[in-house]
Amino acid sequence: MKIAFFDSGIGGLSVLHHAMKILPHEEFIFFADEDNVPYGTKSPEEVLACVDEAFKFLIAQNVGAIVVACNTATSVAVQTMREKYSLPIIGMEPALKVALDFFPNKKVLVAATAITVNGKKIHRLIKNLRAENLTELKALPRLVEFAEQLEFNSAAVEKYLRTELAAYDWKNFSSLVLGCTHFNYFKDTFKKILPPHMKILDGNAGTVNELIRRANLKSERTEKIFPVEFFYSGRKVTDAAELLRLKKFLRRLEKMYTL
């Protein structure tokens, strides 16, 4: 099956990276809306318009399923896209339930973009889990900018995170949930800053498992392995320098994978 992974930028590569490990013989398209990144600082109406354009392109590629590998786009647009198109559309959900299941009586910090933090979807999830007193939300918008610039563990990144997270009393928390796929590139810096007991969780595995369930996929042995096709806002990436840039992101994700 041809499966599309869509994000505002390169954050969604972390979801694709996981899918490539457990579904190595599926055919993948990765669509980064590089013309419009970041989504997290846009209005919901602007994000919905961007997602709608991306979906029109992906549907024209005859994909069998679309993974919206972007928490912001999921929050704003997935329901509308599901009403418009009949193919399986899988969105991202912060791994808050996982954190609460592991540590039922400890607080969880969910880090995301501003539009996700302020959106109805995350607050509805918190309410459904009855976790109002156990969940705090924190917007970390500059991490998207750092990631897009391939700046992962610089002094500027560490200073930014230490400043933004300085107010938290970590003894009351169990976990940091990464509610933006761009944040997966910074797991080592988060681990450097946070105390050892803090777990760092993301929604990638849950999203890919939902893809497998909804699209009825199986990991089967075959001699044919399809290369990934990359697109920037509808333009196929063929430039050697840009393909090298994408490989750098994937190499970084491989380093972060087991952290």
Summary of the structure (lengths in Angstrom):
residues: 259
radius of gyration: 17.6
end to end distance: 30.1
largest distance: 52.9
contacts: 870
relative contact order: 0.19
helix: 48%
strand: 17%
